[in-house]
Amino acid sequence: MIEPRLSAEIMVQSLIRRINQEGGFGTVIHRGDRISGSILILCLENGQNLKVLERMPSLEGPSDWQQIWPQDTDNKDKIEDYLARRRQFDPDIWLIELDIPDAERLIAEITSGT
């Protein structure tokens, strides 16, 4: 049976609203499909230490957020090329940027159960 879930647009809006309420900054870089677009989250802390997260299916239960850009992120051109390729491959993808300490914890907290 398929479990109900929030649309991509509602999830993105919820993430950005909560991050802003916590004193951080959140913005949409690229809008994807309103209902079922994948979401890539660029997590920063004071504009540094970029991590890219994506929700991945799990064999043990609900999907969870995993870091998909573990490489050294000093080279912004490589990251921008990667994101451009992802958008070209999947035009329905959402790209959002969140700048707040401990973004991964907040993302998990906000999206748990969805």
C-alpha positions as CSV (number, residue, x, y, z in Angstrom):
1,M,0.0,0.0,0.0
2,I,1.3,3.5,-0.9
3,E,1.7,5.8,2.1
4,P,0.4,9.3,1.8
5,R,3.1,12.0,1.8
6,L,3.4,15.8,1.5
7,S,3.9,17.3,-1.9
8,A,7.4,18.5,-2.8
9,E,6.3,22.1,-2.8
10,I,4.7,21.9,0.7
11,M,7.8,20.1,2.1
12,V,10.1,22.8,0.6
13,Q,7.9,25.6,2.0
14,S,7.8,23.9,5.4
15,L,11.6,23.5,5.5
16,I,12.3,27.2,4.5
17,R,9.7,28.5,6.9
18,R,11.1,26.5,9.9
19,I,14.7,27.4,9.0
20,N,13.8,31.1,8.9
21,Q,12.0,30.8,12.2
22,E,15.1,29.3,13.8
23,G,17.2,32.3,12.7
24,G,18.7,30.7,9.6
25,F,18.3,31.5,5.9
26,G,16.5,29.3,3.4
27,T,15.8,29.9,-0.3
28,V,14.7,28.1,-3.4
29,I,17.4,28.0,-6.1
30,H,15.4,26.0,-8.6
31,R,11.7,25.1,-8.5
32,G,10.8,21.6,-9.5
33,D,7.6,19.7,-9.9
34,R,5.0,20.9,-7.4
35,I,3.8,17.4,-6.5
36,S,6.5,14.8,-6.8
37,G,9.8,16.5,-7.6
38,S,12.9,15.3,-5.9
39,I,14.6,17.7,-3.5
40,L,18.3,18.4,-3.2
41,I,19.2,20.5,-0.1
42,L,22.4,22.5,-0.1
43,C,23.3,22.9,3.6
44,L,25.6,25.6,4.8
45,E,26.7,27.0,8.1
46,N,27.6,30.7,7.8
47,G,28.1,30.3,4.1
48,Q,30.7,27.5,4.5
49,N,31.0,23.7,4.9
50,L,28.6,22.9,2.0
51,K,26.8,19.5,2.2
52,V,24.3,18.3,-0.4
53,L,21.5,16.1,0.9
54,E,18.9,14.0,-0.9
55,R,16.2,11.8,0.4
56,M,17.0,8.2,-0.4
57,P,14.8,5.1,-0.1
58,S,15.7,2.8,2.8
59,L,15.3,-0.9,3.0
60,E,14.5,-0.7,6.7
61,G,11.5,1.6,6.4
62,P,10.8,5.2,5.5
63,S,13.2,7.3,3.3
64,D,15.9,9.3,5.0
65,W,18.2,12.1,4.1
66,Q,21.7,11.2,3.0
67,Q,24.7,13.3,2.1
68,I,25.4,12.8,-1.6
69,W,28.3,15.3,-2.0
70,P,30.9,14.1,0.4
71,Q,33.8,15.3,-1.7
72,D,36.0,18.3,-0.8
73,T,33.7,21.2,-1.6
74,D,36.3,24.0,-2.0
75,N,35.9,23.9,-5.8
76,K,32.5,25.6,-6.4
77,D,32.7,24.9,-10.1
78,K,32.5,21.2,-9.6
79,I,29.4,21.5,-7.4
80,E,27.8,23.9,-9.9
81,D,28.5,21.5,-12.7
82,Y,27.1,18.6,-10.7
83,L,23.9,20.5,-9.9
84,A,23.5,21.6,-13.6
85,R,23.8,18.0,-14.7
86,R,21.2,16.9,-12.2
87,R,18.8,19.6,-13.4
88,Q,19.4,18.7,-17.0
89,F,18.8,15.0,-16.2
90,D,15.8,15.7,-13.9
91,P,14.1,19.1,-14.7
92,D,11.5,18.4,-12.0
93,I,14.1,18.5,-9.2
94,W,14.0,21.2,-6.5
95,L,17.2,22.8,-5.3
96,I,17.1,24.6,-2.1
97,E,19.7,26.2,0.1
98,L,19.6,26.3,3.9
99,D,22.1,28.2,5.9
100,I,21.9,27.3,9.6
101,P,23.9,25.4,12.1
102,D,23.0,21.7,12.4
103,A,20.8,21.8,9.3
104,E,20.8,18.0,9.1
105,R,19.1,17.7,12.5
106,L,16.5,20.2,11.7
107,I,15.8,18.7,8.3
108,A,15.3,15.2,9.9
109,E,13.1,16.7,12.6
110,I,10.9,18.7,10.1
111,T,10.5,15.9,7.6
112,S,10.1,12.9,10.0
113,G,7.0,11.0,9.2
114,T,6.6,12.4,5.7
